Each structure stands twice: as C-alpha cells, then as structure tokens.
C-alpha cells in the first residue's frame, strides 16, 4: 500500500512521489498547512508522517490497537489527531514534529469516523458509529469533552465546521445532515433529501455552501444559512465517500467507491474532470466444475477470467458501472454471471467474449448471483429486499420473491433444482420452492446480516455465515440449527463445503480461512494467521474449493487471489488482479513515462499479439423449468 503525490504538469497529472510502507488500506491522507509533510492513516493500525521533498517516512505512529479510520491536522500544522476502532474508541493527539503522543481522548462507544479541528485549533470535533451516534467537542489542551451532541439515530459518518466556527455540520446513515450551533450545541436544522446514508460533508471556504455526499450516489449543495438545497449533482456510480472544496470555493472534488475522483463546477454542477483510480479488491470468486476456469469480480468494475491450472490471465469482461460484488460460472464453464452495484446482473459468453443478456429490474445493488446446475436459470439477490429468478437464455424475469424485510445478501440453488435459498440483512434465511415460488421455511438464529450460504452435495445440509461472527449448520429438511461455529473475530463473508470430507471452509474480515469439522464442531485448521508475507493483508471476501478438494482459493481486499494446499495450509500460488490486464498500449501516443509505468504495473502490455481463449464445446441442454 502506498501514498502517491501527483502534480499537474503541461496539462497532465505526473506522479512525483511514491511513499511506500503501510501494510493495510490507507483510509485518510492530509497535508500539513505548509505542504512540507503528508500524513497517512491506515487500517494497519498506524499513522505515518512523510517528508514531501524526499518521500522519507519521518515517523510511524503505532499506538493504536485497531484500524485508524480518521485523522485531522491542526491549522498551525503542529498537532495531529487520529481516531480508530480501538476497543476503547480512543482519539489520540500527537506532536507532528516529534511523533510523540500527547494525550488520549476517551468517551465514544464506537468507531471514530471523522475528526476536524476548529479554525483556531483549540477544539476538536469527533463523530462515531452506530453504537454511539454522537458528536463530541473536545478541549485539545486538556483532553476533556466539553459537549456531546445528540440527535442522529444511526452512525455519524462525517463532520465539518464553518470558517467562522459558528456552525457544525454532520452527516449520518440516518440519511440526514444536521446543522448545530457550536456555542450552545443546539441542532439548528435537519437537512433531508438523500434517500440513503450520507457519507461525507464539506463546507466552502466562504462558509456559504454545504456539500453532502451519499450512498445514493448523489451529491447535494445546500445553502448553509437557510438550509435550502441549491443543486443535486449526479454522475458517480457508487457511494460518495469524501469531498473537498478548492481554495477559491468554485470547485469541489469528490471521491467515490467506484474508484473515480471527480472535479465539479460548483456554480453549474458540471463535471470538469474524472480521474480513474486503480483499486481492484477481490469481492467474489468462483470455479467451474471441470476446474478449467477461475472467475473473479472486483471493485474496479470488471470481471476477470483465469486459467485455473496455470494461473494465466485470460480476459477481462467490462460493462458494469459499479463494484462487481458477485460472480458465478456455469457448471460447463461456458457462461459467467455477475452482479454489481449498478443494480444489474450480466450474463457473459466466455467463448465469444460477449454479454448476451443484461438483467435489469432490481432497484438497488445486486449483492449475489447464482446459476442453476443445468445452466438454465439465474438467481439474483438485491439491496431492494427481493430475489429474482431469470431465464439465462432470454433474460426474462420469471419470478420475484418479496418476503425479506431488508437487503438480500446471498442466494444459492440446490443441485436437485427443487429449492432456492436466500439470506438477508433481516437476519433470516428463506427456503423457496422453485416449482411454486412459495417460501416453505424461514430459518432464524443469526443476530446480524446473513452474508453467505452453501449447500452440501447431497442437499441435506445448509451452511450460513453472518456479520455476527458465526457460521451455522442447518438441516434443510427440518430447518433445525445443528451447530454454531465460533472463532472468527469479525464478519464472516464466505463459506463452502469440502466436496468429500466433512469439513466446512469459511473466511471473513479477520483475514483468516478456517476449516471446521461438521461432525464434532471443532476448528480443525486456521490456514491463515497473518504470520507470513504470503497471507492476505486483510479482509478475505470469498473462498472456493476445487472439485478434488485438494486446494482452496481465496480472494481478498489486498487485491490478490491465493491458492492454498488443504493438507499443509501453505500458499503455493498468488494471482494479482490487474484492472488493465491485456490492454494493448503499443500504439497509444502521448503517454508520460509515469503513465506507462503505472499501466504496465496494472497489467497493460505493449505488444500486438492477440489474446485468445478456448471455452468448452459442450452442447447446452434443453431443460424446461418445472
């Protein structure tokens, strides 16, 4: 993980500095006011202070015990504040020159998401997550909490203060922006209009305009004095996580989960520039039954196909306009289905490298996709609380299942084509009869979102994972929970049955892959424990097992796919997800040396040799839906 510094030279952005050293995702960066230092906060639990002129790391601040999520630099450039998801939710105050921790501020009961100093540097304002929902004003010199602001009903994501220090603005997952009187702590106004959580707020240098960025993919510009919404700006394809005004206040820059930074004209709302980012976290992986292909979906909006035996990159499928959250490959290896944050699913023909069907109809993100064993049906699960059943050949929606009360995060077919099973953020699992469309069972027991499902090869057992840090094993016929597996230290995102052994494989946010004995409930093996440089740096979002059961494949937020030997637990192969893999830049004119370097690092080539793949020649079966 690295920090990069770019400068506009002759109308082009040139990479003038690379600061390398973090071992986890960088959550926040900031310059000191004199621009001699840049400071980065990371999920590796550290904050680093870099010298801009050389890229040298001057200090590594390592006293936090968990991910550092927020950071702010005082107006005089002497003091740094950092906030994290430490057990005690500590905010630390540091001397930037020496790297010494001056004091700890304690009082929040959940992750600290945002920090801002008052213009005079004497006070610090913080906000925190859903177990807290508060803002706090602190005296920087003493570390004492002066005021706690109550009113938001969900996690508070961002905070800003006006140049005259009279108004605080805060945004929340409760879909509102609140304006507070700094002196009294009174809530002056509640700004409503966003239809999903509000991730970020910023105030213009003249104190007249408030900008808010939301999970609904829009940015709103408000009159700070009256609370009137002046403009709704659209253009991003995912959550808008951060914003900043330029010094003159006539432009605003927005950063989005779609890995694009956009520069907007404040007066007319026009997008002036779009800068494509380079992230490629692996969100989902799948294998075909013949062990020919590995398919992956990532946050760079692409689906990638690999040769499973050699690990060679084969092709990139482009078309989605949001993160690709889920991928599934047909049993015969001819088709891939992908679901994305753009509210669509796509069916891809591997042999011809085409997209014959775009499955449109969901109103929100498609979190999960599945293909029936005969390759004729596609199921999609969405944030709009529905599951849809589609004809893979025609793209026709055959049925919509609507009994879940919240976002549906996972869906799977039974191999006998009798059941479709879905798991939801409403903490339930529902079993749907395909022949009638009826919900025949609802399984309860998880106390947080259900994230992943797997069915045993004999269709008798169901495994489920959840944000409650557990894996559960169910009897499909009776609906009884047979066993609950405890051991993960964070959200559990993926689960698979071993094809022959009585073993479950699970992975999640804690960066580990765990093998469970389903007869005894014991934890047999932890394949990954962050003790090797071969390990994923963090979140393992997806696991798969080859047909023979000899190795496990994992995809992680560190942008890699790893192969693990089941017997030894050793990593024997690593694939890097490259968003520009196969892109030919041989004839492209006008690229700078830095741009060529970056494109090649991301998989681009400078040769004219064509890329070809061979998909199986299997004939499709004409099996009618019962």
C-alpha positions as CSV (number, residue, x, y, z in Angstrom):
1,X,0.0,0.0,0.0
2,X,1.3,3.4,-0.9
3,X,0.7,7.1,-0.9
4,X,1.1,8.9,-4.2
5,X,1.6,12.5,-4.9
6,X,0.6,13.9,-8.2
7,X,1.2,17.3,-9.8
8,X,-0.4,18.9,-12.9
9,X,2.5,19.4,-15.4
10,X,1.8,20.6,-19.0
11,X,-1.9,19.7,-18.6
12,X,-1.2,16.2,-17.4
13,X,-1.0,14.6,-13.9
14,X,2.5,13.4,-13.2
15,X,3.3,11.1,-10.3
16,X,6.1,12.9,-8.5
17,X,6.3,10.9,-5.3
18,X,5.5,7.4,-4.0
19,X,5.5,6.7,-0.3
20,X,5.5,3.0,0.5
21,X,5.3,1.3,3.9
22,X,1.8,0.7,5.0
23,X,0.6,-2.9,5.3
24,X,-3.1,-2.2,5.0
25,X,-5.5,0.0,3.2
26,X,-4.9,3.8,3.6
27,X,-8.1,5.3,5.0
28,X,-7.1,9.0,5.2
29,X,-4.4,11.4,3.9
30,X,-3.7,15.1,4.7
31,X,-1.0,17.7,4.1
32,X,0.3,19.9,6.8
33,X,-0.6,23.6,6.0
34,X,2.9,24.4,4.8
35,X,2.8,21.3,2.4
36,X,6.2,20.0,3.7
37,X,4.7,16.8,5.1
38,X,1.9,14.5,4.1
39,X,0.3,12.2,6.7
40,X,-1.5,8.9,6.1
41,X,-3.7,6.8,8.3
42,X,-4.2,3.1,7.7
43,X,-6.1,0.0,8.6
44,X,-2.7,-1.5,9.5
45,X,-3.2,0.4,12.9
46,X,-0.6,3.0,12.1
47,X,-0.2,6.7,11.1
48,X,2.8,7.7,9.0
49,X,4.3,11.1,8.6
50,X,6.2,11.6,5.3
51,X,8.6,14.3,4.0
52,X,7.2,15.6,0.7
53,X,10.6,16.6,-0.8
54,X,12.1,13.1,-0.4
55,X,9.3,10.6,0.4
56,X,11.1,9.7,3.6
57,X,9.0,8.3,6.4
58,X,9.8,10.6,9.4
59,X,7.6,8.9,12.0
60,X,5.4,5.8,12.3
61,X,2.8,6.3,15.0
62,X,1.8,2.9,16.2
63,X,0.0,3.2,19.5
64,X,-3.5,2.4,18.1
65,X,-4.6,-1.2,18.6
66,X,-7.0,-1.3,15.7
67,X,-7.7,0.3,12.3
68,X,-7.1,4.0,12.1
69,X,-10.2,5.4,10.4
70,X,-10.0,9.2,10.9
71,X,-7.3,11.9,11.0
72,X,-7.1,15.7,11.2
73,X,-4.2,18.2,11.2
74,X,-4.4,21.4,13.3
75,X,-4.4,24.7,11.4
76,X,-0.9,25.6,12.7
77,X,0.4,22.2,11.4
78,X,1.9,21.3,14.8
79,X,-0.8,18.8,16.1
80,X,-2.3,15.7,14.7
81,X,-5.5,13.9,15.9
82,X,-6.3,10.3,14.9
83,X,-9.3,8.2,15.6
84,X,-9.8,4.4,15.3
85,X,-11.9,1.4,16.1
86,X,-9.8,0.6,19.2
87,X,-11.7,-1.3,21.9
88,X,-11.7,1.9,23.9
89,X,-12.5,4.1,20.8
90,X,-9.5,6.3,21.7
91,X,-8.7,9.5,19.9
92,X,-5.0,10.3,20.1
93,X,-3.4,13.7,20.0
94,X,0.2,13.8,18.6
95,X,3.0,16.2,18.2
96,X,3.8,16.1,14.4
97,X,7.4,17.3,14.8
98,X,8.4,14.6,17.4
99,X,5.8,11.9,16.7
100,X,5.1,11.8,20.4
101,X,1.5,11.0,21.7
102,X,0.5,13.9,23.9
103,X,-2.8,12.6,25.2
104,X,-5.7,10.3,24.7
105,X,-9.4,11.4,24.4
106,X,-11.9,8.8,25.6
107,X,-15.7,8.9,25.6
108,X,-17.0,7.4,22.3
109,X,-18.5,3.9,22.4
110,X,-18.0,3.0,18.7
111,X,-15.5,3.6,15.8
112,X,-14.5,7.2,15.4
113,X,-15.3,8.0,11.7
114,X,-14.4,11.7,11.3
115,X,-12.4,14.4,13.1
116,X,-12.0,18.2,12.5
117,X,-10.1,20.9,14.3
118,X,-11.8,24.3,14.9
119,X,-10.2,27.1,12.9
120,X,-8.3,28.4,16.0
121,X,-7.0,24.9,16.7
122,X,-8.2,24.9,20.4
123,X,-11.1,22.5,20.0
124,X,-11.5,19.1,18.2
125,X,-14.9,17.7,17.0
126,X,-15.4,14.0,16.5
127,X,-18.2,11.7,15.5
128,X,-18.8,8.0,15.9
129,X,-20.6,4.8,14.8
130,X,-24.0,3.2,15.3
131,X,-23.4,2.1,18.9
132,X,-22.8,5.8,19.8
133,X,-24.4,8.1,17.2
134,X,-22.9,11.2,18.8
135,X,-20.7,14.1,18.1
136,X,-18.3,15.3,20.8
137,X,-16.4,18.6,21.2
138,X,-13.0,18.3,23.0
139,X,-10.6,20.8,24.5
140,X,-7.3,19.9,22.8
141,X,-5.1,21.2,25.6
142,X,-6.8,19.3,28.4
143,X,-8.3,16.3,26.5
144,X,-11.7,16.9,28.2
145,X,-15.0,16.5,26.5
146,X,-16.8,19.9,26.6
147,X,-20.1,19.0,24.8
148,X,-21.8,15.9,23.4
149,X,-24.3,16.5,20.5
150,X,-27.2,14.1,20.4
151,X,-29.8,13.7,17.7
152,X,-28.7,11.4,14.9
153,X,-30.3,7.9,15.0
154,X,-27.6,6.0,13.1
155,X,-23.8,6.0,12.7
156,X,-22.4,9.5,12.2
157,X,-20.0,9.4,9.3
158,X,-18.6,12.9,8.8
159,X,-18.2,16.3,10.5
160,X,-17.2,19.7,9.3
161,X,-17.1,23.2,10.8
162,X,-17.7,26.6,9.2
163,X,-14.8,29.1,8.8
164,X,-16.4,31.4,11.5
165,X,-16.7,28.5,13.9
166,X,-20.4,29.1,14.4
167,X,-21.8,26.1,12.7
168,X,-21.0,22.4,12.8
169,X,-22.3,20.1,10.0
170,X,-22.7,16.3,10.5
171,X,-23.8,13.5,8.2
172,X,-25.3,10.2,9.1
173,X,-26.5,6.8,8.0
174,X,-29.9,8.0,9.1
175,X,-30.0,9.8,5.7
176,X,-29.8,13.3,7.2
177,X,-27.4,16.2,7.6
178,X,-27.6,18.2,10.8
179,X,-26.5,21.8,11.4
180,X,-25.5,22.6,15.0
181,X,-24.8,25.8,16.9
182,X,-21.2,25.4,18.0
183,X,-21.5,27.5,21.2
184,X,-24.8,26.0,22.5
185,X,-24.8,22.5,21.0
186,X,-28.3,23.1,19.8
187,X,-29.4,21.4,16.5
188,X,-30.4,24.3,14.3
189,X,-31.6,22.4,11.2
190,X,-32.1,18.9,9.8
191,X,-31.4,18.7,6.1
192,X,-33.4,15.9,4.3
193,X,-33.4,14.8,0.7
194,X,-30.9,12.0,0.4
195,X,-32.5,8.5,0.2
196,X,-29.6,6.6,1.7
197,X,-26.9,7.2,4.3
198,X,-24.9,10.4,4.0
199,X,-21.2,9.6,3.9
200,X,-19.5,13.0,3.8
201,X,-19.9,16.7,4.3
202,X,-17.8,19.7,3.5
203,X,-18.2,23.5,3.9
204,X,-17.0,26.0,1.3
205,X,-14.2,28.4,2.3
206,X,-16.6,31.4,2.4
207,X,-19.0,29.5,4.7
208,X,-21.9,29.8,2.3
209,X,-22.3,26.4,0.8
210,X,-22.5,22.9,2.4
211,X,-21.9,19.9,0.3
212,X,-23.1,16.4,1.2
213,X,-22.2,13.1,-0.5
214,X,-24.3,10.0,-0.1
215,X,-24.7,6.3,-0.6
216,X,-27.5,7.2,-3.0
217,X,-24.7,8.2,-5.5
218,X,-25.6,11.9,-5.4
219,X,-24.0,15.0,-4.1
220,X,-26.2,17.9,-2.8
221,X,-25.2,21.5,-2.4
222,X,-27.0,23.4,0.3
223,X,-27.3,27.0,1.4
224,X,-25.6,26.9,4.9
225,X,-27.7,29.8,6.2
226,X,-31.2,28.8,5.0
227,X,-30.8,25.0,4.6
228,X,-32.2,25.2,1.1
229,X,-30.9,22.5,-1.4
230,X,-29.4,24.5,-4.3
231,X,-28.4,21.7,-6.5
232,X,-28.4,17.8,-6.8
233,X,-25.3,16.6,-8.7
234,X,-25.3,13.1,-10.3
235,X,-22.5,11.2,-12.0
236,X,-20.9,8.8,-9.7
237,X,-21.9,5.1,-9.8
238,X,-21.4,4.3,-6.1
239,X,-21.1,5.7,-2.6
240,X,-19.6,9.2,-2.4
241,X,-17.1,8.8,0.5
242,X,-15.3,12.1,0.6
243,X,-15.4,15.7,-0.6
244,X,-13.3,18.8,-0.5
245,X,-13.6,22.4,-1.9
246,X,-10.7,24.1,-3.6
247,X,-9.3,27.3,-2.0
248,X,-11.4,29.6,-4.2
249,X,-14.6,27.6,-3.4
250,X,-15.7,27.4,-7.1
251,X,-14.8,23.7,-7.5
252,X,-15.5,20.6,-5.4
253,X,-13.6,17.3,-5.6
254,X,-15.5,14.1,-4.7
255,X,-14.0,10.6,-4.1
256,X,-16.2,7.6,-4.7
257,X,-16.3,3.9,-4.0
258,X,-16.3,3.4,-7.8
259,X,-12.6,4.3,-7.7
260,X,-13.2,7.6,-9.6
261,X,-12.3,11.1,-8.4
262,X,-14.4,13.8,-10.0
263,X,-13.9,17.6,-10.1
264,X,-17.1,19.6,-10.3
265,X,-18.0,23.2,-11.1
266,X,-19.9,24.5,-8.0
267,X,-22.0,27.0,-10.0
268,X,-23.4,24.8,-12.7
269,X,-22.8,21.3,-11.3
270,X,-20.8,20.2,-14.4
271,X,-18.1,17.5,-14.1
272,X,-14.9,19.1,-15.2
273,X,-12.5,16.2,-14.7
274,X,-12.8,12.4,-13.9
275,X,-9.7,10.7,-12.6
276,X,-9.9,6.9,-12.7
277,X,-8.4,5.1,-9.7
278,X,-6.5,1.8,-9.6
279,X,-8.1,-0.2,-6.8
280,X,-9.0,-3.8,-7.5
281,X,-10.2,-5.5,-4.3
282,X,-11.4,-9.1,-5.0
283,X,-15.0,-9.3,-3.9
284,X,-16.0,-12.7,-5.3
285,X,-14.5,-15.8,-6.9
286,X,-15.9,-19.0,-8.5
287,X,-14.7,-22.1,-10.3
288,X,-16.4,-24.3,-12.9
289,X,-16.9,-28.0,-12.2
290,X,-14.3,-29.0,-14.7
291,X,-11.6,-26.9,-12.9
292,X,-10.9,-25.1,-16.2
293,X,-11.6,-21.5,-15.3
294,X,-11.4,-19.2,-12.3
295,X,-13.5,-16.1,-12.4
296,X,-13.2,-13.1,-10.2
297,X,-15.2,-9.9,-9.6
298,X,-13.7,-6.8,-8.1
299,X,-14.3,-3.1,-7.2
300,X,-12.6,-2.0,-10.4
301,X,-16.0,-2.7,-12.1
302,X,-14.6,-5.7,-14.0
303,X,-14.9,-9.5,-14.2
304,X,-11.7,-11.3,-14.9
305,X,-11.1,-14.9,-16.1
306,X,-8.1,-17.0,-15.4
307,X,-6.8,-20.4,-16.4
308,X,-7.1,-22.4,-13.2
309,X,-4.2,-24.8,-13.8
310,X,-1.6,-22.3,-14.9
311,X,-2.9,-19.1,-13.2
312,X,-2.6,-17.3,-16.5
313,X,-4.8,-14.3,-17.1
314,X,-7.3,-14.9,-20.0
315,X,-9.7,-12.0,-20.3
316,X,-11.4,-9.0,-18.7
317,X,-15.1,-8.5,-19.1
318,X,-16.2,-4.9,-18.9
319,X,-19.6,-3.3,-18.9
320,X,-20.7,-2.9,-15.2
321,X,-20.8,0.6,-13.8
322,X,-20.4,-0.4,-10.2
323,X,-18.5,-2.8,-8.0
324,X,-18.8,-6.4,-9.1
325,X,-20.0,-8.0,-5.8
326,X,-20.7,-11.5,-7.0
327,X,-19.7,-13.8,-9.8
328,X,-20.8,-17.4,-10.7
329,X,-19.6,-19.6,-13.5
330,X,-21.8,-22.3,-15.2
331,X,-21.0,-25.9,-14.5
332,X,-19.9,-26.4,-18.1
333,X,-17.6,-23.4,-18.0
334,X,-19.3,-21.6,-20.9
335,X,-21.1,-18.7,-19.1
336,X,-20.4,-16.3,-16.3
337,X,-23.0,-14.3,-14.4
338,X,-22.0,-11.2,-12.5
339,X,-23.9,-9.0,-10.1
340,X,-22.9,-5.4,-9.4
341,X,-23.6,-2.2,-7.5
342,X,-25.1,-0.7,-10.7
343,X,-28.3,-2.7,-9.9
344,X,-27.8,-5.1,-12.8
345,X,-26.6,-8.6,-13.4
346,X,-24.9,-9.6,-16.6
347,X,-24.6,-12.9,-18.4
348,X,-21.3,-13.3,-20.3
349,X,-20.5,-15.8,-23.0
350,X,-16.9,-16.9,-22.4
351,X,-16.2,-18.3,-25.8
352,X,-17.3,-15.2,-27.7
353,X,-16.4,-12.7,-25.0
354,X,-19.8,-11.1,-25.3
355,X,-22.6,-10.1,-23.0
356,X,-25.8,-11.5,-24.5
357,X,-28.0,-10.5,-21.6
358,X,-28.2,-7.6,-19.1
359,X,-30.6,-8.5,-16.3
360,X,-32.3,-5.2,-15.3
361,X,-35.1,-4.9,-12.9
362,X,-33.6,-4.5,-9.4
363,X,-33.9,-1.1,-7.8
364,X,-30.7,-1.4,-5.8
365,X,-27.3,-3.2,-5.7
366,X,-27.2,-6.8,-6.8
367,X,-25.3,-8.5,-4.0
368,X,-25.3,-12.1,-5.1
369,X,-25.9,-14.2,-8.2
370,X,-26.3,-18.0,-8.7
371,X,-26.7,-20.3,-11.7
372,X,-28.8,-23.5,-11.6
373,X,-26.9,-26.7,-12.2
374,X,-28.5,-27.2,-15.6
375,X,-27.3,-23.6,-16.6
376,X,-30.8,-22.5,-17.5
377,X,-31.8,-20.3,-14.5
378,X,-30.1,-17.3,-12.9
379,X,-31.0,-16.0,-9.4
380,X,-30.1,-12.6,-8.2
381,X,-30.3,-11.1,-4.6
382,X,-30.5,-7.4,-4.1
383,X,-30.5,-4.5,-1.7
384,X,-34.1,-3.8,-2.7
385,X,-35.1,-6.8,-0.5
386,X,-36.0,-9.0,-3.4
387,X,-34.7,-12.2,-5.1
388,X,-35.4,-12.5,-8.8
389,X,-35.4,-15.6,-11.0
390,X,-34.3,-15.2,-14.6
391,X,-34.2,-17.2,-17.8
392,X,-30.5,-17.3,-18.6
393,X,-31.1,-17.6,-22.4
394,X,-33.7,-14.9,-22.9
395,X,-33.0,-12.6,-19.9
396,X,-36.7,-12.7,-19.0
397,X,-37.5,-12.3,-15.3
398,X,-39.7,-15.3,-14.4
399,X,-40.4,-14.6,-10.7
400,X,-39.8,-12.1,-7.9
401,X,-39.6,-13.3,-4.3
402,X,-40.5,-10.5,-1.9
403,X,-40.8,-11.7,1.7
404,X,-37.5,-10.5,3.1
405,X,-37.7,-7.3,5.1
406,X,-34.2,-6.0,4.3
407,X,-31.4,-6.3,1.8
408,X,-30.8,-9.8,0.5
409,X,-27.1,-10.5,0.6
410,X,-26.8,-14.1,-0.7
411,X,-28.6,-16.7,-2.8
412,X,-27.9,-20.3,-3.8
413,X,-29.7,-23.1,-5.8
414,X,-30.0,-26.7,-4.5
415,X,-28.4,-29.1,-7.0
416,X,-31.7,-31.0,-7.4
417,X,-33.4,-27.8,-8.7
418,X,-36.1,-28.0,-6.0
419,X,-35.0,-25.1,-3.8
420,X,-33.7,-21.6,-4.0
421,X,-32.3,-20.4,-0.6
422,X,-31.6,-16.7,0.3
423,X,-30.0,-14.9,3.2
424,X,-30.7,-11.4,4.2
425,X,-29.8,-8.4,6.4
426,X,-33.1,-9.1,8.2
427,X,-31.1,-11.9,9.9
428,X,-33.2,-14.7,8.3
429,X,-32.7,-17.4,5.8
430,X,-35.6,-18.3,3.5
431,X,-36.2,-21.6,1.5
432,X,-38.2,-21.1,-1.7
433,X,-39.8,-23.9,-3.6
434,X,-38.9,-23.4,-7.3
435,X,-41.9,-25.2,-8.7
436,X,-44.4,-22.9,-6.8
437,X,-42.4,-19.9,-5.8
438,X,-43.6,-20.4,-2.2
439,X,-41.5,-19.7,0.9
440,X,-41.5,-23.1,2.6
441,X,-39.3,-22.3,5.6
442,X,-37.7,-19.4,7.4
443,X,-34.6,-20.1,9.4
444,X,-33.8,-17.8,12.3
445,X,-30.9,-17.7,14.7
446,X,-28.3,-15.3,13.4
447,X,-28.4,-11.9,15.1
448,X,-26.8,-9.9,12.2
449,X,-26.8,-9.9,8.4
450,X,-26.6,-13.3,6.7
451,X,-23.7,-12.9,4.3
452,X,-23.1,-16.3,2.6
453,X,-24.8,-19.7,2.0
454,X,-23.6,-23.1,0.8
455,X,-25.5,-26.4,0.3
456,X,-23.9,-29.8,0.7
457,X,-23.7,-32.1,-2.3
458,X,-26.5,-34.3,-1.0
459,X,-28.8,-31.3,-0.5
460,X,-29.3,-32.3,3.2
461,X,-27.2,-29.6,4.9
462,X,-27.0,-25.8,4.7
463,X,-24.2,-23.6,5.9
464,X,-24.6,-19.9,6.6
465,X,-22.3,-17.1,7.7
466,X,-23.1,-13.8,9.2
467,X,-21.8,-10.5,10.5
468,X,-22.4,-11.9,13.9
469,X,-19.0,-13.6,13.5
470,X,-20.5,-17.1,13.4
471,X,-21.0,-20.0,10.9
472,X,-24.2,-22.1,11.3
473,X,-25.0,-25.6,10.1
474,X,-28.7,-26.4,9.4
475,X,-30.8,-29.4,8.5
476,X,-32.5,-28.4,5.3
477,X,-35.5,-30.8,5.7
478,X,-36.3,-29.8,9.3
479,X,-34.9,-26.3,9.5
480,X,-33.1,-27.2,12.7
481,X,-29.8,-25.5,13.5
482,X,-27.5,-28.4,14.1
483,X,-24.3,-26.5,15.1
484,X,-22.9,-23.0,15.6
485,X,-19.2,-22.4,14.9
486,X,-17.5,-19.7,16.9
487,X,-14.0,-18.4,16.3
488,X,-13.9,-15.7,13.7
489,X,-13.2,-12.2,15.1
490,X,-15.1,-10.3,12.5
491,X,-17.8,-10.6,9.8
492,X,-17.8,-14.0,8.1
493,X,-18.2,-13.4,4.4
494,X,-17.9,-16.7,2.6
495,X,-18.4,-20.5,3.2
496,X,-18.0,-23.7,1.2
497,X,-18.5,-27.4,1.8
498,X,-15.5,-29.6,1.1
499,X,-16.6,-31.9,-1.7
500,X,-15.5,-35.2,0.1
501,X,-14.6,-34.5,3.7
502,X,-17.0,-33.5,6.5
503,X,-15.4,-30.1,6.5
504,X,-16.6,-26.5,6.2
505,X,-14.3,-23.7,4.9
506,X,-15.1,-20.1,6.0
507,X,-13.4,-16.7,5.6
508,X,-14.0,-13.1,6.5
509,X,-13.0,-9.8,7.8
510,X,-10.4,-11.1,10.3
511,X,-8.2,-12.2,7.4
512,X,-8.3,-15.9,8.2
513,X,-9.5,-19.1,6.5
514,X,-10.9,-21.6,8.9
515,X,-11.7,-25.3,8.4
516,X,-14.4,-26.8,10.7
517,X,-15.3,-30.4,11.4
518,X,-19.0,-30.6,10.9
519,X,-19.3,-33.8,12.9
520,X,-17.7,-32.5,16.1
521,X,-18.0,-28.7,15.6
522,X,-14.3,-28.4,16.3
523,X,-12.0,-26.0,14.5
524,X,-9.6,-28.2,12.6
525,X,-7.3,-25.7,10.9
526,X,-6.6,-22.0,10.6
527,X,-4.9,-21.8,7.2
528,X,-4.0,-18.1,7.6
529,X,-2.9,-16.2,10.7
530,X,-1.0,-13.1,9.4
531,X,2.3,-14.8,10.2
532,X,3.6,-14.9,6.6
533,X,4.1,-12.4,3.9
534,X,2.1,-14.8,1.7
535,X,-1.0,-14.0,3.7
536,X,-3.8,-11.7,2.7
537,X,-3.3,-8.3,4.3
538,X,-6.9,-8.1,5.5
539,X,-10.5,-9.0,4.6
540,X,-10.9,-12.3,2.7
541,X,-14.2,-11.8,0.9
542,X,-14.6,-15.1,-0.9
543,X,-13.4,-18.7,-0.9
544,X,-13.7,-21.6,-3.4
545,X,-12.6,-25.3,-3.4
546,X,-11.5,-27.3,-6.5
547,X,-13.5,-30.4,-7.4
548,X,-11.0,-32.8,-6.0
549,X,-10.8,-30.9,-2.7
550,X,-7.0,-30.6,-2.8
551,X,-6.8,-26.8,-2.6
552,X,-8.7,-23.8,-1.5
553,X,-8.7,-20.5,-3.4
554,X,-9.3,-17.2,-1.6
555,X,-9.9,-13.7,-2.9
556,X,-9.1,-10.7,-0.7
557,X,-9.3,-6.9,-0.3
558,X,-5.5,-6.9,-0.7
559,X,-6.2,-7.2,-4.5
560,X,-4.9,-10.8,-4.7
561,X,-6.2,-14.3,-5.3
562,X,-4.3,-17.1,-3.4
563,X,-4.1,-20.9,-3.7
564,X,-3.7,-22.9,-0.5
565,X,-2.9,-26.6,-0.1
566,X,-5.6,-28.2,2.1
567,X,-3.2,-30.7,3.7
568,X,-0.3,-28.3,4.5
569,X,-2.0,-25.0,4.7
570,X,0.7,-23.5,2.5
571,X,0.1,-20.8,-0.1
572,X,1.5,-22.2,-3.4
573,X,0.3,-19.6,-5.9
574,X,-0.8,-15.9,-5.9
575,X,-2.6,-14.1,-8.7
576,X,-2.8,-10.3,-8.8
577,X,-6.0,-8.7,-10.1
578,X,-4.9,-6.3,-12.8
579,X,-7.6,-3.9,-14.0
580,X,-5.8,-3.2,-17.3
581,X,-4.7,-6.8,-17.9
582,X,-4.3,-7.4,-21.6
583,X,-4.9,-3.8,-22.6
584,X,-2.5,-3.1,-25.5
585,X,-0.8,0.3,-25.3
586,X,1.7,-0.2,-28.0
587,X,0.1,2.3,-30.4
588,X,-1.1,4.8,-27.7
589,X,0.6,8.2,-28.2
590,X,1.3,10.9,-25.6
591,X,1.7,8.8,-22.5
592,X,4.2,10.0,-20.0
593,X,6.8,7.7,-18.5
594,X,4.9,7.6,-15.2
595,X,1.7,6.7,-17.0
596,X,3.3,3.9,-19.0
597,X,4.9,2.5,-15.8
598,X,1.6,2.6,-13.9
599,X,-0.4,1.0,-16.8
600,X,2.1,-1.9,-17.1
601,X,2.0,-2.4,-13.4
602,X,-1.7,-2.8,-13.7
603,X,-1.4,-5.4,-16.5
604,X,-1.2,-3.5,-19.7
605,X,1.1,-4.8,-22.5
606,X,2.9,-3.1,-25.3
607,X,2.8,-5.9,-27.9
608,X,0.4,-6.6,-30.8
609,X,-0.1,-10.3,-30.1
610,X,-3.8,-11.1,-29.8
611,X,-5.2,-12.8,-26.7
612,X,-7.3,-15.9,-27.3
613,X,-9.0,-18.5,-25.1
614,X,-10.8,-21.7,-25.7
615,X,-14.1,-22.4,-23.9
616,X,-15.6,-25.9,-23.6
617,X,-17.5,-27.1,-26.7
618,X,-20.3,-28.6,-24.6
619,X,-23.8,-28.6,-26.1
620,X,-26.4,-26.8,-24.0
621,X,-29.2,-29.0,-22.6
622,X,-32.8,-28.1,-23.4
623,X,-34.2,-28.5,-19.9
624,X,-37.6,-26.8,-19.3
625,X,-38.3,-25.1,-16.0
626,X,-40.6,-27.2,-13.9
